[in-house]
Amino acid sequence: MTTKTKDSTGLDRLDPATHPARDAKHFRAIIAANDNVETARRELADAVSAARDAGNSWTVIGAALGISRQAAQERFSKSARR
């Protein structure tokens, strides 16, 4: 049995007769870059959490990020409590 998942990309509506095949290198580059962004976000959240666990203040963390103490706390306080 084949299960079809809902395609939210719109790619299922492309007609091969009017949209010839193209090199997918740019498509793959976008996917890879997006994966890297997600990895970097997790690494940053983990680093902030480790800094908090080690006793670093939000002021120090904010300085490392180039943002205010308050902005750092608002952005990361939930992930820092993991």
GIVEN-V765353 format. One record per backbone hydrogen bond with DSSP energy under -0.5 kcal/mol. CO is the residue of the C=O (numbers start at 1). NH is the residue of the N-H. Records with the same first field share a line. If there is no record, write none. Layout:
CO=NH, NH
This chain:
2=4
3=5
6=8
10=13
11=14
14=16
15=18, 19
24=28
25=29
26=30
27=31
28=32
29=33
30=34
31=35
32=36
33=37
34=38
35=39
36=40
37=41
38=42
39=43
40=44
41=45
42=46
43=47
44=48
45=49
46=50
47=51
48=52
49=53
50=54
51=56
52=55
57=61
58=62
59=63
60=64
61=65
62=66, 67
68=72
69=73
70=74
71=75
72=76
73=77
76=80
77=81
78=81
79=82
